Amino acid sequence: MLNRMYVKAMCRLQEMMNDEKGDTNFISVLIILGIVVVLAGVFMGFKDTIVNQVQELMDNFSIH
């Protein structure tokens, strides 16, 4: 009984992996998501530096 359940589960998993229905850009979405996560991590790591540089740029603006 367990062997049958295992074989059915593996067959369904194999069908899902080979199924070409749905989004064809799935890999592209995963890559873009990975890039966004990496960029968010970089910005969070250097948040103070980025905020200080933007603040310096804003302080240099003058309104006449």
N, CA, C, O and CB atoms as a CASP TS submission, in Angstrom:
PFRMAT TS
TARGET T0000
AUTHOR 0000-0000-0000
METHOD Language model
MODEL 1
PARENT N/A
ATOM      1  N   MET     1       0.822  -1.191   0.000  1.00  0.00           N
ATOM      2  CA  MET     1       0.000   0.000   0.000  1.00  0.00           C
ATOM      3  C   MET     1       0.873   1.265   0.000  1.00  0.00           C
ATOM      4  O   MET     1       0.610   2.200  -0.756  1.00  0.00           O
ATOM      5  CB  MET     1      -0.939  -0.007   1.212  1.00  0.00           C
ATOM      6  N   LEU     2       1.902   1.290   0.842  1.00  0.00           N
ATOM      7  CA  LEU     2       2.795   2.443   0.884  1.00  0.00           C
ATOM      8  C   LEU     2       3.560   2.592  -0.432  1.00  0.00           C
ATOM      9  O   LEU     2       3.805   3.706  -0.895  1.00  0.00           O
ATOM     10  CB  LEU     2       3.777   2.313   2.055  1.00  0.00           C
ATOM     11  N   ASN     3       3.927   1.469  -1.020  1.00  0.00           N
ATOM     12  CA  ASN     3       4.629   1.526  -2.299  1.00  0.00           C
ATOM     13  C   ASN     3       3.748   2.135  -3.382  1.00  0.00           C
ATOM     14  O   ASN     3       4.220   2.930  -4.195  1.00  0.00           O
ATOM     15  CB  ASN     3       5.086   0.131  -2.717  1.00  0.00           C
ATOM     16  N   ARG     4       2.461   1.760  -3.396  1.00  0.00           N
ATOM     17  CA  ARG     4       1.529   2.322  -4.386  1.00  0.00           C
ATOM     18  C   ARG     4       1.377   3.824  -4.190  1.00  0.00           C
ATOM     19  O   ARG     4       1.379   4.587  -5.157  1.00  0.00           O
ATOM     20  CB  ARG     4       0.152   1.635  -4.287  1.00  0.00           C
ATOM     21  N   MET     5       1.244   4.250  -2.917  1.00  0.00           N
ATOM     22  CA  MET     5       1.108   5.678  -2.636  1.00  0.00           C
ATOM     23  C   MET     5       2.369   6.428  -3.083  1.00  0.00           C
ATOM     24  O   MET     5       2.289   7.519  -3.648  1.00  0.00           O
ATOM     25  CB  MET     5       0.843   5.912  -1.126  1.00  0.00           C
ATOM     26  N   TYR     6       3.521   5.831  -2.823  1.00  0.00           N
ATOM     27  CA  TYR     6       4.786   6.444  -3.215  1.00  0.00           C
ATOM     28  C   TYR     6       4.881   6.570  -4.730  1.00  0.00           C
ATOM     29  O   TYR     6       5.273   7.614  -5.251  1.00  0.00           O
ATOM     30  CB  TYR     6       5.966   5.630  -2.678  1.00  0.00           C
ATOM     31  N   VAL     7       4.521   5.498  -5.433  1.00  0.00           N
ATOM     32  CA  VAL     7       4.589   5.516  -6.899  1.00  0.00           C
ATOM     33  C   VAL     7       3.611   6.548  -7.461  1.00  0.00           C
ATOM     34  O   VAL     7       3.959   7.275  -8.392  1.00  0.00           O
ATOM     35  CB  VAL     7       4.281   4.111  -7.479  1.00  0.00           C
ATOM     36  N   LYS     8       2.390   6.626  -6.914  1.00  0.00           N
ATOM     37  CA  LYS     8       1.424   7.623  -7.380  1.00  0.00           C
ATOM     38  C   LYS     8       1.934   9.033  -7.137  1.00  0.00           C
ATOM     39  O   LYS     8       1.818   9.900  -8.003  1.00  0.00           O
ATOM     40  CB  LYS     8       0.074   7.428  -6.686  1.00  0.00           C
ATOM     41  N   ALA     9       2.502   9.263  -5.956  1.00  0.00           N
ATOM     42  CA  ALA     9       3.029  10.586  -5.638  1.00  0.00           C
ATOM     43  C   ALA     9       4.178  10.949  -6.577  1.00  0.00           C
ATOM     44  O   ALA     9       4.252  12.083  -7.051  1.00  0.00           O
ATOM     45  CB  ALA     9       3.498  10.641  -4.175  1.00  0.00           C
ATOM     46  N   MET    10       5.058  10.017  -6.845  1.00  0.00           N
ATOM     47  CA  MET    10       6.185  10.284  -7.741  1.00  0.00           C
ATOM     48  C   MET    10       5.700  10.519  -9.171  1.00  0.00           C
ATOM     49  O   MET    10       6.250  11.364  -9.877  1.00  0.00           O
ATOM     50  CB  MET    10       7.188   9.116  -7.707  1.00  0.00           C
ATOM     51  N   CYS    11       4.680   9.784  -9.603  1.00  0.00           N
ATOM     52  CA  CYS    11       4.127   9.991 -10.948  1.00  0.00           C
ATOM     53  C   CYS    11       3.500  11.382 -11.062  1.00  0.00           C
ATOM     54  O   CYS    11       3.691  12.071 -12.063  1.00  0.00           O
ATOM     55  CB  CYS    11       3.075   8.902 -11.278  1.00  0.00           C
ATOM     56  N   ARG    12       2.759  11.788 -10.045  1.00  0.00           N
ATOM     57  CA  ARG    12       2.143  13.119 -10.070  1.00  0.00           C
ATOM     58  C   ARG    12       3.202  14.209 -10.040  1.00  0.00           C
ATOM     59  O   ARG    12       3.079  15.218 -10.735  1.00  0.00           O
ATOM     60  CB  ARG    12       1.182  13.291  -8.888  1.00  0.00           C
ATOM     61  N   LEU    13       4.239  14.011  -9.241  1.00  0.00           N
ATOM     62  CA  LEU    13       5.326  14.981  -9.196  1.00  0.00           C
ATOM     63  C   LEU    13       6.016  15.073 -10.552  1.00  0.00           C
ATOM     64  O   LEU    13       6.336  16.168 -11.015  1.00  0.00           O
ATOM     65  CB  LEU    13       6.340  14.604  -8.105  1.00  0.00           C
ATOM     66  N   GLN    14       6.241  13.953 -11.175  1.00  0.00           N
ATOM     67  CA  GLN    14       6.882  13.928 -12.495  1.00  0.00           C
ATOM     68  C   GLN    14       5.997  14.614 -13.532  1.00  0.00           C
ATOM     69  O   GLN    14       6.494  15.335 -14.397  1.00  0.00           O
ATOM     70  CB  GLN    14       7.182  12.474 -12.927  1.00  0.00           C
ATOM     71  N   GLU    15       4.685  14.391 -13.446  1.00  0.00           N
ATOM     72  CA  GLU    15       3.759  15.051 -14.371  1.00  0.00           C
ATOM     73  C   GLU    15       3.791  16.557 -14.185  1.00  0.00           C
ATOM     74  O   GLU    15       3.782  17.307 -15.162  1.00  0.00           O
ATOM     75  CB  GLU    15       2.332  14.528 -14.172  1.00  0.00           C
ATOM     76  N   MET    16       3.829  17.011 -12.919  1.00  0.00           N
ATOM     77  CA  MET    16       3.878  18.448 -12.660  1.00  0.00           C
ATOM     78  C   MET    16       5.177  19.062 -13.188  1.00  0.00           C
ATOM     79  O   MET    16       5.172  20.171 -13.723  1.00  0.00           O
ATOM     80  CB  MET    16       3.739  18.722 -11.158  1.00  0.00           C
ATOM     81  N   MET    17       6.274  18.345 -13.038  1.00  0.00           N
ATOM     82  CA  MET    17       7.563  18.867 -13.491  1.00  0.00           C
ATOM     83  C   MET    17       7.634  18.949 -15.008  1.00  0.00           C
ATOM     84  O   MET    17       8.301  19.830 -15.550  1.00  0.00           O
ATOM     85  CB  MET    17       8.696  17.997 -12.968  1.00  0.00           C
ATOM     86  N   ASN    18       6.953  18.042 -15.698  1.00  0.00           N
ATOM     87  CA  ASN    18       6.999  18.015 -17.158  1.00  0.00           C
ATOM     88  C   ASN    18       5.822  18.729 -17.803  1.00  0.00           C
ATOM     89  O   ASN    18       5.778  18.866 -19.026  1.00  0.00           O
ATOM     90  CB  ASN    18       7.043  16.596 -17.639  1.00  0.00           C
ATOM     91  N   ASP    19       4.875  19.184 -17.003  1.00  0.00           N
ATOM     92  CA  ASP    19       3.698  19.869 -17.529  1.00  0.00           C
ATOM     93  C   ASP    19       4.095  21.229 -18.081  1.00  0.00           C
ATOM     94  O   ASP    19       4.780  21.999 -17.406  1.00  0.00           O
ATOM     95  CB  ASP    19       2.619  20.023 -16.438  1.00  0.00           C
ATOM     96  N   GLU    20       3.674  21.527 -19.294  1.00  0.00           N
ATOM     97  CA  GLU    20       4.043  22.784 -19.938  1.00  0.00           C
ATOM     98  C   GLU    20       2.889  23.768 -19.945  1.00  0.00           C
ATOM     99  O   GLU    20       2.952  24.777 -20.647  1.00  0.00           O
ATOM    100  CB  GLU    20       4.513  22.531 -21.356  1.00  0.00           C
ATOM    101  N   LYS    21       1.848  23.506 -19.194  1.00  0.00           N
ATOM    102  CA  LYS    21       0.741  24.444 -19.100  1.00  0.00           C
ATOM    103  C   LYS    21       1.114  25.559 -18.142  1.00  0.00           C
ATOM    104  O   LYS    21       1.973  25.385 -17.277  1.00  0.00           O
ATOM    105  CB  LYS    21      -0.553  23.736 -18.642  1.00  0.00           C
ATOM    106  N   GLY    22       0.471  26.696 -18.298  1.00  0.00           N
ATOM    107  CA  GLY    22       0.688  27.791 -17.356  1.00  0.00           C
ATOM    108  C   GLY    22       1.750  28.762 -17.830  1.00  0.00           C
ATOM    109  O   GLY    22       1.998  28.914 -19.026  1.00  0.00           O
ATOM    110  N   ASP    23       2.363  29.408 -16.868  1.00  0.00           N
ATOM    111  CA  ASP    23       3.313  30.480 -17.152  1.00  0.00           C
ATOM    112  C   ASP    23       4.601  29.922 -17.727  1.00  0.00           C
ATOM    113  O   ASP    23       5.248  29.072 -17.117  1.00  0.00           O
ATOM    114  CB  ASP    23       3.608  31.286 -15.890  1.00  0.00           C
ATOM    115  N   THR    24       4.964  30.401 -18.894  1.00  0.00           N
ATOM    116  CA  THR    24       6.211  29.958 -19.515  1.00  0.00           C
ATOM    117  C   THR    24       7.387  30.794 -19.039  1.00  0.00           C
ATOM    118  O   THR    24       8.538  30.459 -19.318  1.00  0.00           O
ATOM    119  CB  THR    24       6.105  30.024 -21.036  1.00  0.00           C
ATOM    120  N   ASN    25       7.114  31.868 -18.331  1.00  0.00           N
ATOM    121  CA  ASN    25       8.177  32.743 -17.856  1.00  0.00           C
ATOM    122  C   ASN    25       8.479  32.503 -16.384  1.00  0.00           C
ATOM    123  O   ASN    25       8.953  33.411 -15.702  1.00  0.00           O
ATOM    124  CB  ASN    25       7.800  34.199 -18.078  1.00  0.00           C
ATOM    125  N   PHE    26       8.221  31.324 -15.888  1.00  0.00           N
ATOM    126  CA  PHE    26       8.402  31.022 -14.474  1.00  0.00           C
ATOM    127  C   PHE    26       9.854  31.221 -14.041  1.00  0.00           C
ATOM    128  O   PHE    26      10.118  31.801 -12.988  1.00  0.00           O
ATOM    129  CB  PHE    26       7.960  29.592 -14.180  1.00  0.00           C
ATOM    130  N   ILE    27      10.785  30.744 -14.850  1.00  0.00           N
ATOM    131  CA  ILE    27      12.205  30.879 -14.522  1.00  0.00           C
ATOM    132  C   ILE    27      12.598  32.355 -14.505  1.00  0.00           C
ATOM    133  O   ILE    27      13.351  32.787 -13.633  1.00  0.00           O
ATOM    134  CB  ILE    27      13.080  30.097 -15.535  1.00  0.00           C
ATOM    135  N   SER    28      12.092  33.124 -15.463  1.00  0.00           N
ATOM    136  CA  SER    28      12.386  34.554 -15.507  1.00  0.00           C
ATOM    137  C   SER    28      11.871  35.252 -14.261  1.00  0.00           C
ATOM    138  O   SER    28      12.552  36.114 -13.706  1.00  0.00           O
ATOM    139  CB  SER    28      11.776  35.189 -16.756  1.00  0.00           C
ATOM    140  N   VAL    29      10.688  34.893 -13.821  1.00  0.00           N
ATOM    141  CA  VAL    29      10.118  35.491 -12.617  1.00  0.00           C
ATOM    142  C   VAL    29      10.983  35.150 -11.411  1.00  0.00           C
ATOM    143  O   VAL    29      11.218  36.015 -10.567  1.00  0.00           O
ATOM    144  CB  VAL    29       8.667  35.007 -12.397  1.00  0.00           C
ATOM    145  N   LEU    30      11.458  33.927 -11.308  1.00  0.00           N
ATOM    146  CA  LEU    30      12.313  33.533 -10.194  1.00  0.00           C
ATOM    147  C   LEU    30      13.637  34.294 -10.208  1.00  0.00           C
ATOM    148  O   LEU    30      14.128  34.709  -9.159  1.00  0.00           O
ATOM    149  CB  LEU    30      12.574  32.032 -10.237  1.00  0.00           C
ATOM    150  N   ILE    31      14.205  34.473 -11.379  1.00  0.00           N
ATOM    151  CA  ILE    31      15.469  35.212 -11.494  1.00  0.00           C
ATOM    152  C   ILE    31      15.275  36.662 -11.081  1.00  0.00           C
ATOM    153  O   ILE    31      16.084  37.205 -10.328  1.00  0.00           O
ATOM    154  CB  ILE    31      16.017  35.140 -12.935  1.00  0.00           C
ATOM    155  N   ILE    32      14.210  37.297 -11.565  1.00  0.00           N
ATOM    156  CA  ILE    32      13.940  38.693 -11.206  1.00  0.00           C
ATOM    157  C   ILE    32      13.680  38.811  -9.708  1.00  0.00           C
ATOM    158  O   ILE    32      14.154  39.752  -9.071  1.00  0.00           O
ATOM    159  CB  ILE    32      12.733  39.240 -12.004  1.00  0.00           C
ATOM    160  N   LEU    33      12.944  37.881  -9.149  1.00  0.00           N
ATOM    161  CA  LEU    33      12.681  37.890  -7.713  1.00  0.00           C
ATOM    162  C   LEU    33      13.981  37.761  -6.925  1.00  0.00           C
ATOM    163  O   LEU    33      14.165  38.432  -5.909  1.00  0.00           O
ATOM    164  CB  LEU    33      11.716  36.756  -7.337  1.00  0.00           C
ATOM    165  N   GLY    34      14.868  36.910  -7.388  1.00  0.00           N
ATOM    166  CA  GLY    34      16.174  36.761  -6.736  1.00  0.00           C
ATOM    167  C   GLY    34      16.978  38.045  -6.785  1.00  0.00           C
ATOM    168  O   GLY    34      17.618  38.416  -5.801  1.00  0.00           O
ATOM    169  N   ILE    35      16.955  38.729  -7.923  1.00  0.00           N
ATOM    170  CA  ILE    35      17.673  40.003  -8.057  1.00  0.00           C
ATOM    171  C   ILE    35      17.095  41.037  -7.105  1.00  0.00           C
ATOM    172  O   ILE    35      17.841  41.775  -6.462  1.00  0.00           O
ATOM    173  CB  ILE    35      17.607  40.520  -9.511  1.00  0.00           C
ATOM    174  N   VAL    36      15.769  41.097  -7.011  1.00  0.00           N
ATOM    175  CA  VAL    36      15.121  42.057  -6.114  1.00  0.00           C
ATOM    176  C   VAL    36      15.501  41.776  -4.661  1.00  0.00           C
ATOM    177  O   VAL    36      15.761  42.708  -3.900  1.00  0.00           O
ATOM    178  CB  VAL    36      13.589  42.007  -6.284  1.00  0.00           C
ATOM    179  N   VAL    37      15.533  40.520  -4.277  1.00  0.00           N
ATOM    180  CA  VAL    37      15.896  40.168  -2.904  1.00  0.00           C
ATOM    181  C   VAL    37      17.341  40.556  -2.612  1.00  0.00           C
ATOM    182  O   VAL    37      17.636  41.074  -1.536  1.00  0.00           O
ATOM    183  CB  VAL    37      15.690  38.665  -2.660  1.00  0.00           C
ATOM    184  N   VAL    38      18.239  40.311  -3.556  1.00  0.00           N
ATOM    185  CA  VAL    38      19.645  40.678  -3.373  1.00  0.00           C
ATOM    186  C   VAL    38      19.788  42.191  -3.261  1.00  0.00           C
ATOM    187  O   VAL    38      20.497  42.681  -2.382  1.00  0.00           O
ATOM    188  CB  VAL    38      20.503  40.144  -4.538  1.00  0.00           C
ATOM    189  N   LEU    39      19.119  42.939  -4.145  1.00  0.00           N
ATOM    190  CA  LEU    39      19.192  44.405  -4.076  1.00  0.00           C
ATOM    191  C   LEU    39      18.618  44.929  -2.771  1.00  0.00           C
ATOM    192  O   LEU    39      19.168  45.862  -2.186  1.00  0.00           O
ATOM    193  CB  LEU    39      18.451  45.032  -5.257  1.00  0.00           C
ATOM    194  N   ALA    40      17.531  44.350  -2.310  1.00  0.00           N
ATOM    195  CA  ALA    40      16.950  44.771  -1.031  1.00  0.00           C
ATOM    196  C   ALA    40      17.936  44.512   0.103  1.00  0.00           C
ATOM    197  O   ALA    40      18.065  45.334   1.010  1.00  0.00           O
ATOM    198  CB  ALA    40      15.616  44.030  -0.764  1.00  0.00           C
ATOM    199  N   GLY    41      18.620  43.399   0.061  1.00  0.00           N
ATOM    200  CA  GLY    41      19.623  43.102   1.085  1.00  0.00           C
ATOM    201  C   GLY    41      20.775  44.089   1.058  1.00  0.00           C
ATOM    202  O   GLY    41      21.258  44.514   2.108  1.00  0.00           O
ATOM    203  N   VAL    42      21.220  44.456  -0.142  1.00  0.00           N
ATOM    204  CA  VAL    42      22.304  45.435  -0.264  1.00  0.00           C
ATOM    205  C   VAL    42      21.852  46.783   0.282  1.00  0.00           C
ATOM    206  O   VAL    42      22.583  47.414   1.045  1.00  0.00           O
ATOM    207  CB  VAL    42      22.758  45.576  -1.739  1.00  0.00           C
ATOM    208  N   PHE    43      20.665  47.230  -0.096  1.00  0.00           N
ATOM    209  CA  PHE    43      20.180  48.513   0.388  1.00  0.00           C
ATOM    210  C   PHE    43      19.963  48.501   1.897  1.00  0.00           C
ATOM    211  O   PHE    43      20.209  49.508   2.560  1.00  0.00           O
ATOM    212  CB  PHE    43      18.890  48.884  -0.318  1.00  0.00           C
ATOM    213  N   MET    44      19.512  47.388   2.444  1.00  0.00           N
ATOM    214  CA  MET    44      19.329  47.315   3.889  1.00  0.00           C
ATOM    215  C   MET    44      20.680  47.335   4.600  1.00  0.00           C
ATOM    216  O   MET    44      20.804  47.908   5.682  1.00  0.00           O
ATOM    217  CB  MET    44      18.541  46.051   4.271  1.00  0.00           C
ATOM    218  N   GLY    45      21.681  46.717   4.000  1.00  0.00           N
ATOM    219  CA  GLY    45      23.007  46.688   4.596  1.00  0.00           C
ATOM    220  C   GLY    45      23.688  48.037   4.580  1.00  0.00           C
ATOM    221  O   GLY    45      24.399  48.386   5.522  1.00  0.00           O
ATOM    222  N   PHE    46      23.480  48.807   3.515  1.00  0.00           N
ATOM    223  CA  PHE    46      24.120  50.113   3.370  1.00  0.00           C
ATOM    224  C   PHE    46      23.124  51.253   3.535  1.00  0.00           C
ATOM    225  O   PHE    46      23.315  52.330   2.971  1.00  0.00           O
ATOM    226  CB  PHE    46      24.801  50.216   2.017  1.00  0.00           C
ATOM    227  N   LYS    47      22.074  51.024   4.295  1.00  0.00           N
ATOM    228  CA  LYS    47      21.005  52.006   4.456  1.00  0.00           C
ATOM    229  C   LYS    47      21.530  53.325   4.991  1.00  0.00           C
ATOM    230  O   LYS    47      21.195  54.381   4.453  1.00  0.00           O
ATOM    231  CB  LYS    47      19.932  51.469   5.380  1.00  0.00           C
ATOM    232  N   ASP    48      22.339  53.291   6.030  1.00  0.00           N
ATOM    233  CA  ASP    48      22.832  54.519   6.643  1.00  0.00           C
ATOM    234  C   ASP    48      23.691  55.321   5.672  1.00  0.00           C
ATOM    235  O   ASP    48      23.574  56.544   5.604  1.00  0.00           O
ATOM    236  CB  ASP    48      23.629  54.198   7.902  1.00  0.00           C
ATOM    237  N   THR    49      24.546  54.643   4.925  1.00  0.00           N
ATOM    238  CA  THR    49      25.401  55.322   3.955  1.00  0.00           C
ATOM    239  C   THR    49      24.566  55.973   2.858  1.00  0.00           C
ATOM    240  O   THR    49      24.812  57.121   2.486  1.00  0.00           O
ATOM    241  CB  THR    49      26.405  54.337   3.343  1.00  0.00           C
ATOM    242  N   ILE    50      23.593  55.253   2.348  1.00  0.00           N
ATOM    243  CA  ILE    50      22.745  55.784   1.276  1.00  0.00           C
ATOM    244  C   ILE    50      21.934  56.965   1.785  1.00  0.00           C
ATOM    245  O   ILE    50      21.823  57.979   1.096  1.00  0.00           O
ATOM    246  CB  ILE    50      21.807  54.689   0.725  1.00  0.00           C
ATOM    247  N   VAL    51      21.368  56.851   2.976  1.00  0.00           N
ATOM    248  CA  VAL    51      20.559  57.943   3.532  1.00  0.00           C
ATOM    249  C   VAL    51      21.426  59.170   3.762  1.00  0.00           C
ATOM    250  O   VAL    51      20.994  60.288   3.482  1.00  0.00           O
ATOM    251  CB  VAL    51      19.883  57.512   4.853  1.00  0.00           C
ATOM    252  N   ASN    52      22.639  58.983   4.265  1.00  0.00           N
ATOM    253  CA  ASN    52      23.531  60.120   4.491  1.00  0.00           C
ATOM    254  C   ASN    52      23.904  60.811   3.185  1.00  0.00           C
ATOM    255  O   ASN    52      23.941  62.041   3.133  1.00  0.00           O
ATOM    256  CB  ASN    52      24.792  59.664   5.213  1.00  0.00           C
ATOM    257  N   GLN    53      24.181  60.052   2.134  1.00  0.00           N
ATOM    258  CA  GLN    53      24.539  60.656   0.852  1.00  0.00           C
ATOM    259  C   GLN    53      23.354  61.410   0.257  1.00  0.00           C
ATOM    260  O   GLN    53      23.534  62.496  -0.293  1.00  0.00           O
ATOM    261  CB  GLN    53      25.029  59.583  -0.129  1.00  0.00           C
ATOM    262  N   VAL    54      22.161  60.860   0.356  1.00  0.00           N
ATOM    263  CA  VAL    54      20.976  61.553  -0.155  1.00  0.00           C
ATOM    264  C   VAL    54      20.727  62.816   0.657  1.00  0.00           C
ATOM    265  O   VAL    54      20.366  63.850   0.097  1.00  0.00           O
ATOM    266  CB  VAL    54      19.733  60.630  -0.113  1.00  0.00           C
ATOM    267  N   GLN    55      20.916  62.742   1.968  1.00  0.00           N
ATOM    268  CA  GLN    55      20.723  63.909   2.832  1.00  0.00           C
ATOM    269  C   GLN    55      21.712  65.015   2.466  1.00  0.00           C
ATOM    270  O   GLN    55      21.340  66.188   2.441  1.00  0.00           O
ATOM    271  CB  GLN    55      20.884  63.516   4.317  1.00  0.00           C
ATOM    272  N   GLU    56      22.959  64.658   2.185  1.00  0.00           N
ATOM    273  CA  GLU    56      23.957  65.643   1.770  1.00  0.00           C
ATOM    274  C   GLU    56      23.551  66.302   0.457  1.00  0.00           C
ATOM    275  O   GLU    56      23.689  67.516   0.301  1.00  0.00           O
ATOM    276  CB  GLU    56      25.339  64.985   1.628  1.00  0.00           C
ATOM    277  N   LEU    57      23.051  65.506  -0.487  1.00  0.00           N
ATOM    278  CA  LEU    57      22.607  66.068  -1.763  1.00  0.00           C
ATOM    279  C   LEU    57      21.431  67.019  -1.564  1.00  0.00           C
ATOM    280  O   LEU    57      21.369  68.073  -2.197  1.00  0.00           O
ATOM    281  CB  LEU    57      22.218  64.949  -2.734  1.00  0.00           C
ATOM    282  N   MET    58      20.511  66.656  -0.696  1.00  0.00           N
ATOM    283  CA  MET    58      19.351  67.512  -0.438  1.00  0.00           C
ATOM    284  C   MET    58      19.757  68.797   0.267  1.00  0.00           C
ATOM    285  O   MET    58      19.175  69.851   0.010  1.00  0.00           O
ATOM    286  CB  MET    58      18.314  66.766   0.398  1.00  0.00           C
ATOM    287  N   ASP    59      20.751  68.727   1.156  1.00  0.00           N
ATOM    288  CA  ASP    59      21.211  69.914   1.849  1.00  0.00           C
ATOM    289  C   ASP    59      21.882  70.900   0.886  1.00  0.00           C
ATOM    290  O   ASP    59      21.871  72.107   1.130  1.00  0.00           O
ATOM    291  CB  ASP    59      22.176  69.525   2.963  1.00  0.00           C
ATOM    292  N   ASN    60      22.459  70.397  -0.197  1.00  0.00           N
ATOM    293  CA  ASN    60      23.136  71.268  -1.166  1.00  0.00           C
ATOM    294  C   ASN    60      22.166  72.019  -2.066  1.00  0.00           C
ATOM    295  O   ASN    60      22.549  73.007  -2.694  1.00  0.00           O
ATOM    296  CB  ASN    60      24.077  70.453  -2.019  1.00  0.00           C
ATOM    297  N   PHE    61      20.925  71.573  -2.140  1.00  0.00           N
ATOM    298  CA  PHE    61      19.917  72.293  -2.929  1.00  0.00           C
ATOM    299  C   PHE    61      19.523  73.572  -2.201  1.00  0.00           C
ATOM    300  O   PHE    61      19.380  73.603  -0.979  1.00  0.00           O
ATOM    301  CB  PHE    61      18.663  71.401  -3.185  1.00  0.00           C
ATOM    302  N   SER    62      19.356  74.606  -2.981  1.00  0.00           N
ATOM    303  CA  SER    62      18.902  75.851  -2.366  1.00  0.00           C
ATOM    304  C   SER    62      17.768  76.416  -3.219  1.00  0.00           C
ATOM    305  O   SER    62      17.782  76.327  -4.446  1.00  0.00           O
ATOM    306  CB  SER    62      20.078  76.884  -2.229  1.00  0.00           C
ATOM    307  N   ILE    63      16.794  76.996  -2.536  1.00  0.00           N
ATOM    308  CA  ILE    63      15.641  77.591  -3.217  1.00  0.00           C
ATOM    309  C   ILE    63      15.792  79.100  -3.136  1.00  0.00           C
ATOM    310  O   ILE    63      15.940  79.664  -2.052  1.00  0.00           O
ATOM    311  CB  ILE    63      14.278  77.119  -2.583  1.00  0.00           C
ATOM    312  N   HIS    64      15.754  79.748  -4.297  1.00  0.00           N
ATOM    313  CA  HIS    64      15.904  81.209  -4.342  1.00  0.00           C
ATOM    314  C   HIS    64      14.576  81.858  -4.573  1.00  0.00           C
ATOM    315  O   HIS    64      14.492  83.084  -4.643  1.00  0.00           O
ATOM    316  CB  HIS    64      16.888  81.633  -5.430  1.00  0.00           C
TER
END
